[in-house]
Amino acid sequence: MIRDRDQLSRLLNDVRTFIRDECLPLEEQVDRDGAIPESVVQRMRDIGLFGHSIPEEFGGAGLTTEELVLVNFEVSQVSTAFRARFGGNTGIASESIVADGTESQKVKFLPLLASGKLTGCFALTEPDAGSDATALKTRAVADGEHFVLAGRKCFITNAPIADLFTVFARTDERERGADGITAFLVERNTPGLTTSPEYEKMGQHGSPVGDVILDRVRIHRDSIVGELENAGFRTAMKALNKQRINLASLCVGPAIRLIREMVGYAHTRKQFGKSIGEYQLVQQMIADSNTEAHAARALVLETSRKRDAGIDVTMEASMCKLFASEMCGRVADRAVQVFGGNAFFRGNVAERFYRDARVFRLYEGTSQIHIANIAKHTMLSMREMHVPF
Ligand SMILES: Cc1cc2nc3c(=O)[nH]c(=O)nc-3n(C[C@H](O)[C@H](O)[C@H](O)COP(=O)(O)OP(=O)(O)OC[C@H]3O[C@@H](n4cnc5c(N)ncnc54)[C@H](O)[C@@H]3O)c2cc1C
């Protein structure tokens, strides 16, 4: 749903200008140094990038799913690390509070997340609980008005720099699956909470990822998201459902960028006396990439509109994540092919996006997990219909 087309087009224009003029020239530097300059982060705060999805009453822009997706198509046309710096706050790191938080949690944290004064993160994954997140071993044991948390989270985006951690822990030992898990809001300075140094990664340099270590962290009950004890996994799923549409839209931007880069190179690179863009085999790689990027864009937009209309898009969100991330991987692979040997060396745009895009098929549900989810929903819904037409 688009609320005001003129206002949105001004926002998209501002975002495009910032990305093109202030982030694009720094892509190679950020990939090499593994850090986004603080001056750029401050500009992100100044132009409101941290608060796009947070409701207006709490200092954000309150963008609808469709509006946010359109912004994501723009911001993801530069190295993914730029978007990852503010993307947690306007996605997975605020969504649990937006969806299920109490009024006082919203008042306390959302304005700080929206302004970028706080950086948030979402700490679900553990060494033995990846795709099966309900196997988490982090425990929260009740002690009067408090809980004591112990465990270790891994692969957490922004953990090394985060100020606020949404931590998922088991609170009911009698339960084994999704029930009995609780979401806690833990602040950085809480005794017992530490984070590891950031990992060395294949790609997305400049987007720090690390462990969260919880060593007898004492947390008051009022830090439970929405005070919903034992219902934290449902909160996580709400956040992840929206995030899957977000992430799908963030796979479209790199594809658009790479298609543009492929076309530019195909025009200028000459072999056998002609530009390589004159060869139909090269044209096919460009045509296939553009067709698939359009298809992903259309699917993401349709799903975002349905979500804004209040329709359950659990299955469609999985379809978006699966199709767009696989599409982005194929486009990045073709971009390497079009750039030829040049793309095997550091400093080449296709090489960088190829590394950066690989993780899209892994996090927020691997492709296999989304395939299983789509199959489950498809078979359930069709079984209920009973008749073929
Ligand atoms: C850069 C990065 C950032 C991340 N950021 C965060 C974050 O901020 N917060 C957070 O909580 N997590 C984060 N993660 C974790 C991410 O969500 C997990 O890596 C992901 O869910 C997969 O879990 P896993 O790595 O343990 O793989 P596994 O679950 O061990 O999977 C290994 C393989 O087995 C397959 N597999 C597993 N189960 C099945 C099945 N039932 N059917 C078929 N195939 C199956 C998988 O598809 C995969 O191919 C991040 C990961 C990365 C790499």
PDBQT file of the ligand as one rigid body, heavy atoms in Angstrom, charges set to zero:
ROOT
HETATM    1  C1  LIG A 401      26.259 -13.610   7.694  1.00  0.00    +0.000 C 
HETATM    2  C2  LIG A 401      25.223 -14.224   8.567  1.00  0.00    +0.000 A 
HETATM    3  C3  LIG A 401      24.430 -13.422   9.376  1.00  0.00    +0.000 A 
HETATM    4  C4  LIG A 401      23.475 -13.976  10.220  1.00  0.00    +0.000 A 
HETATM    5  N1  LIG A 401      22.748 -13.153  11.048  1.00  0.00    +0.000 NA
HETATM    6  C5  LIG A 401      21.913 -13.715  11.969  1.00  0.00    +0.000 A 
HETATM    7  C6  LIG A 401      21.243 -12.885  12.946  1.00  0.00    +0.000 A 
HETATM    8  O1  LIG A 401      21.366 -11.656  12.944  1.00  0.00    +0.000 OA
HETATM    9  N2  LIG A 401      20.482 -13.485  13.889  1.00  0.00    +0.000 N 
HETATM   10  C7  LIG A 401      20.307 -14.849  13.935  1.00  0.00    +0.000 A 
HETATM   11  O2  LIG A 401      19.615 -15.334  14.820  1.00  0.00    +0.000 OA
HETATM   12  N3  LIG A 401      20.912 -15.665  13.012  1.00  0.00    +0.000 NA
HETATM   13  C8  LIG A 401      21.714 -15.123  12.043  1.00  0.00    +0.000 A 
HETATM   14  N4  LIG A 401      22.346 -15.928  11.117  1.00  0.00    +0.000 N 
HETATM   15  C9  LIG A 401      22.140 -17.378  11.182  1.00  0.00    +0.000 C 
HETATM   16  C10 LIG A 401      21.335 -17.942  10.013  1.00  0.00    +0.000 C 
HETATM   17  O3  LIG A 401      19.992 -17.602  10.133  1.00  0.00    +0.000 OA
HETATM   18  C11 LIG A 401      21.602 -19.464   9.980  1.00  0.00    +0.000 C 
HETATM   19  O4  LIG A 401      22.923 -19.625   9.500  1.00  0.00    +0.000 OA
HETATM   20  C12 LIG A 401      20.610 -20.212   9.115  1.00  0.00    +0.000 C 
HETATM   21  O5  LIG A 401      19.346 -20.245   9.727  1.00  0.00    +0.000 OA
HETATM   22  C13 LIG A 401      21.046 -21.651   8.818  1.00  0.00    +0.000 C 
HETATM   23  O6  LIG A 401      21.432 -22.320   9.982  1.00  0.00    +0.000 OA
HETATM   24  P1  LIG A 401      22.833 -23.091  10.011  1.00  0.00    +0.000 P 
HETATM   25  O7  LIG A 401      23.864 -22.166   9.486  1.00  0.00    +0.000 OA
HETATM   26  O8  LIG A 401      23.018 -23.645  11.367  1.00  0.00    +0.000 OA
HETATM   27  O9  LIG A 401      22.705 -24.272   8.959  1.00  0.00    +0.000 OA
HETATM   28  P2  LIG A 401      22.006 -25.750   9.216  1.00  0.00    +0.000 P 
HETATM   29  O10 LIG A 401      20.679 -25.550   9.803  1.00  0.00    +0.000 OA
HETATM   30  O11 LIG A 401      22.980 -26.597   9.934  1.00  0.00    +0.000 OA
HETATM   31  O12 LIG A 401      21.885 -26.251   7.731  1.00  0.00    +0.000 OA
HETATM   32  C14 LIG A 401      22.956 -26.879   7.008  1.00  0.00    +0.000 C 
HETATM   33  C15 LIG A 401      22.367 -27.427   5.704  1.00  0.00    +0.000 C 
HETATM   34  O13 LIG A 401      21.353 -28.412   5.999  1.00  0.00    +0.000 OA
HETATM   35  C16 LIG A 401      20.137 -28.045   5.351  1.00  0.00    +0.000 C 
HETATM   36  N5  LIG A 401      19.004 -28.449   6.182  1.00  0.00    +0.000 N 
HETATM   37  C17 LIG A 401      18.833 -28.260   7.527  1.00  0.00    +0.000 A 
HETATM   38  N6  LIG A 401      17.640 -28.725   7.916  1.00  0.00    +0.000 NA
HETATM   39  C18 LIG A 401      17.027 -29.211   6.800  1.00  0.00    +0.000 A 
HETATM   40  C19 LIG A 401      15.757 -29.807   6.540  1.00  0.00    +0.000 A 
HETATM   41  N7  LIG A 401      14.845 -29.988   7.512  1.00  0.00    +0.000 N 
HETATM   42  N8  LIG A 401      15.463 -30.164   5.264  1.00  0.00    +0.000 NA
HETATM   43  C20 LIG A 401      16.368 -29.976   4.268  1.00  0.00    +0.000 A 
HETATM   44  N9  LIG A 401      17.565 -29.408   4.455  1.00  0.00    +0.000 NA
HETATM   45  C21 LIG A 401      17.898 -29.033   5.692  1.00  0.00    +0.000 A 
HETATM   46  C22 LIG A 401      20.212 -26.536   5.191  1.00  0.00    +0.000 C 
HETATM   47  O14 LIG A 401      19.347 -26.072   4.164  1.00  0.00    +0.000 OA
HETATM   48  C23 LIG A 401      21.681 -26.340   4.863  1.00  0.00    +0.000 C 
HETATM   49  O15 LIG A 401      21.877 -26.613   3.494  1.00  0.00    +0.000 OA
HETATM   50  C24 LIG A 401      23.281 -15.390  10.238  1.00  0.00    +0.000 A 
HETATM   51  C25 LIG A 401      24.055 -16.196   9.394  1.00  0.00    +0.000 A 
HETATM   52  C26 LIG A 401      25.008 -15.639   8.567  1.00  0.00    +0.000 A 
HETATM   53  C27 LIG A 401      25.829 -16.560   7.688  1.00  0.00    +0.000 C 
ENDROOT
TORSDOF 0
